[in-house]
Amino acid sequence: MNLTIHSTFINHLDPEASLAFYRDKLGFEVRKDVAYGGLRWITVGPAGQPETSIVLAPPGVGPGVTDEERRVITEMMAKGTYGMLLLATRNLDEAFDRLQGRDVEIVQEPTMQPYGVRDFAVRDPAGNMVRIQQAA
């Protein structure tokens, strides 16, 4: 079986703030911006990689999700314990310097992890953890 990752979902609380983070700070291109029922789903992805996308979606949208569950999801997002995204770059130090100069919340500076990966961590505006690793 030959599978690829087409898209993944990361929740947002403020579509404009998330758009500014993923487009303006990470440099992703906007592929779709869909409004429905007062909510927005924004699809972004790395330039030159049209087969890989991230959908920035409102939290807890779907049949059967209760208000209490939506509240818990939102609280977990704010703490950075709900969603996580792992990205890779060929030049970790350059990526870190670029984000550090763009008013991004740095959670961890570049570090060699005990599991053999050098990475750093930031949070997006919704609180989601974004880890950026040195590509092998």
DRENDO-1510 file (C-alpha; in Angstrom, 1 decimal, always signed):
<recs>
REC; n; res; u; v; w
REC; 1; MET; +0.0; +0.0; +0.0 .
REC; 2; ASN; +1.4; +3.4; -1.0 .
REC; 3; LEU; -0.1; +6.1; +1.2 .
REC; 4; THR; +0.7; +9.8; +1.6 .
REC; 5; ILE; -0.6; +12.4; +3.9 .
REC; 6; HIS; -3.0; +14.6; +2.0 .
REC; 7; SER; -4.2; +16.9; +4.8 .
REC; 8; THR; -4.4; +17.2; +8.6 .
REC; 9; PHE; -6.6; +19.4; +10.7 .
REC; 10; ILE; -5.4; +21.9; +13.4 .
REC; 11; ASN; -8.0; +23.8; +15.3 .
REC; 12; HIS; -8.1; +27.6; +15.4 .
REC; 13; LEU; -9.9; +30.0; +17.7 .
REC; 14; ASP; -9.4; +33.1; +15.6 .
REC; 15; PRO; -9.2; +32.5; +11.8 .
REC; 16; GLU; -7.4; +35.8; +11.1 .
REC; 17; ALA; -4.7; +35.3; +13.8 .
REC; 18; SER; -4.2; +31.7; +12.6 .
REC; 19; LEU; -4.0; +32.8; +9.0 .
REC; 20; ALA; -1.4; +35.5; +9.9 .
REC; 21; PHE; +0.7; +32.9; +11.7 .
REC; 22; TYR; +0.6; +30.1; +9.1 .
REC; 23; ARG; +0.8; +32.4; +6.1 .
REC; 24; ASP; +2.9; +35.4; +7.2 .
REC; 25; LYS; +5.1; +33.8; +9.8 .
REC; 26; LEU; +5.6; +30.2; +8.6 .
REC; 27; GLY; +5.3; +31.2; +4.9 .
REC; 28; PHE; +2.6; +28.8; +3.9 .
REC; 29; GLU; +0.4; +29.5; +1.0 .
REC; 30; VAL; -3.4; +29.8; +1.3 .
REC; 31; ARG; -5.2; +27.2; -0.8 .
REC; 32; LYS; -8.8; +27.5; +0.3 .
REC; 33; ASP; -10.8; +29.8; +2.6 .
REC; 34; VAL; -14.3; +28.5; +3.2 .
REC; 35; ALA; -16.9; +30.2; +5.3 .
REC; 36; TYR; -20.0; +28.2; +6.5 .
REC; 37; GLY; -22.5; +29.0; +9.2 .
REC; 38; GLY; -20.4; +31.8; +10.6 .
REC; 39; LEU; -17.3; +29.6; +10.9 .
REC; 40; ARG; -14.1; +29.4; +8.7 .
REC; 41; TRP; -12.0; +26.5; +7.4 .
REC; 42; ILE; -8.7; +27.7; +5.9 .
REC; 43; THR; -6.5; +25.3; +4.0 .
REC; 44; VAL; -2.8; +26.2; +3.9 .
REC; 45; GLY; +0.3; +24.4; +2.9 .
REC; 46; PRO; +4.0; +24.7; +2.1 .
REC; 47; ALA; +4.7; +26.3; -1.3 .
REC; 48; GLY; +5.8; +23.8; -3.9 .
REC; 49; GLN; +4.1; +20.9; -2.1 .
REC; 50; PRO; +0.5; +21.0; -3.3 .
REC; 51; GLU; -0.1; +17.4; -2.2 .
REC; 52; THR; +0.3; +18.3; +1.5 .
REC; 53; SER; -2.2; +20.6; +3.3 .
REC; 54; ILE; -3.2; +21.7; +6.8 .
REC; 55; VAL; -6.8; +22.6; +7.4 .
REC; 56; LEU; -7.3; +25.3; +10.1 .
REC; 57; ALA; -10.7; +24.4; +11.5 .
REC; 58; PRO; -13.0; +25.6; +14.2 .
REC; 59; PRO; -12.8; +23.4; +17.3 .
REC; 60; GLY; -15.3; +20.8; +18.2 .
REC; 61; VAL; -17.4; +21.2; +15.1 .
REC; 62; GLY; -19.4; +18.1; +14.2 .
REC; 63; PRO; -22.5; +16.2; +15.1 .
REC; 64; GLY; -22.6; +14.9; +18.7 .
REC; 65; VAL; -20.0; +17.3; +20.1 .
REC; 66; THR; -21.5; +18.9; +23.3 .
REC; 67; ASP; -20.9; +22.4; +24.6 .
REC; 68; GLU; -19.0; +20.9; +27.5 .
REC; 69; GLU; -16.7; +18.9; +25.1 .
REC; 70; ARG; -16.1; +22.0; +23.1 .
REC; 71; ARG; -15.2; +23.9; +26.3 .
REC; 72; VAL; -12.7; +21.2; +27.2 .
REC; 73; ILE; -11.2; +21.2; +23.7 .
REC; 74; THR; -10.8; +25.0; +23.9 .
REC; 75; GLU; -9.1; +24.8; +27.3 .
REC; 76; MET; -6.7; +22.1; +26.1 .
REC; 77; MET; -5.9; +24.1; +23.0 .
REC; 78; ALA; -5.0; +27.1; +25.2 .
REC; 79; LYS; -2.6; +24.9; +27.3 .
REC; 80; GLY; -1.0; +23.5; +24.1 .
REC; 81; THR; -2.1; +19.9; +25.0 .
REC; 82; TYR; -4.7; +19.3; +22.3 .
REC; 83; GLY; -3.2; +19.7; +18.9 .
REC; 84; MET; +0.4; +19.3; +17.7 .
REC; 85; LEU; +2.1; +19.8; +14.3 .
REC; 86; LEU; +5.5; +18.5; +13.4 .
REC; 87; LEU; +7.3; +20.3; +10.6 .
REC; 88; ALA; +10.8; +19.8; +9.2 .
REC; 89; THR; +13.4; +22.1; +7.7 .
REC; 90; ARG; +16.9; +21.7; +6.2 .
REC; 91; ASN; +18.2; +24.7; +8.3 .
REC; 92; LEU; +16.8; +24.7; +11.8 .
REC; 93; ASP; +18.8; +27.6; +13.1 .
REC; 94; GLU; +17.7; +29.8; +10.2 .
REC; 95; ALA; +14.1; +28.9; +10.8 .
REC; 96; PHE; +14.4; +29.6; +14.5 .
REC; 97; ASP; +16.0; +33.0; +13.9 .
REC; 98; ARG; +13.3; +33.9; +11.3 .
REC; 99; LEU; +10.5; +33.0; +13.7 .
REC; 100; GLN; +12.1; +34.6; +16.7 .
REC; 101; GLY; +12.2; +37.9; +14.8 .
REC; 102; ARG; +8.5; +37.6; +13.9 .
REC; 103; ASP; +6.9; +37.9; +17.3 .
REC; 104; VAL; +6.2; +34.2; +17.7 .
REC; 105; GLU; +5.7; +32.5; +21.1 .
REC; 106; ILE; +8.8; +30.4; +21.5 .
REC; 107; VAL; +8.3; +27.4; +23.8 .
REC; 108; GLN; +11.7; +25.7; +23.4 .
REC; 109; GLU; +14.8; +26.9; +21.7 .
REC; 110; PRO; +16.7; +24.5; +19.4 .
REC; 111; THR; +17.6; +21.5; +21.4 .
REC; 112; MET; +19.0; +18.0; +20.7 .
REC; 113; GLN; +16.3; +15.7; +22.0 .
REC; 114; PRO; +17.1; +12.4; +23.7 .
REC; 115; TYR; +15.4; +10.5; +20.9 .
REC; 116; GLY; +17.9; +11.8; +18.4 .
REC; 117; VAL; +16.2; +14.8; +16.8 .
REC; 118; ARG; +17.2; +18.4; +17.0 .
REC; 119; ASP; +14.2; +20.7; +17.1 .
REC; 120; PHE; +12.5; +23.7; +18.6 .
REC; 121; ALA; +8.9; +24.5; +19.6 .
REC; 122; VAL; +6.5; +27.4; +19.1 .
REC; 123; ARG; +2.8; +27.9; +19.7 .
REC; 124; ASP; +0.3; +29.1; +17.1 .
REC; 125; PRO; -2.3; +31.8; +18.2 .
REC; 126; ALA; -4.7; +29.1; +19.3 .
REC; 127; GLY; -2.1; +27.5; +21.6 .
REC; 128; ASN; -1.3; +24.5; +19.4 .
REC; 129; MET; +2.2; +23.2; +19.7 .
REC; 130; VAL; +4.3; +23.4; +16.5 .
REC; 131; ARG; +7.6; +21.6; +16.6 .
REC; 132; ILE; +10.1; +22.2; +13.8 .
REC; 133; GLN; +12.8; +19.5; +13.4 .
REC; 134; GLN; +16.0; +19.5; +11.5 .
REC; 135; ALA; +15.4; +17.4; +8.3 .
REC; 136; ALA; +17.7; +14.4; +8.0 .
</recs>
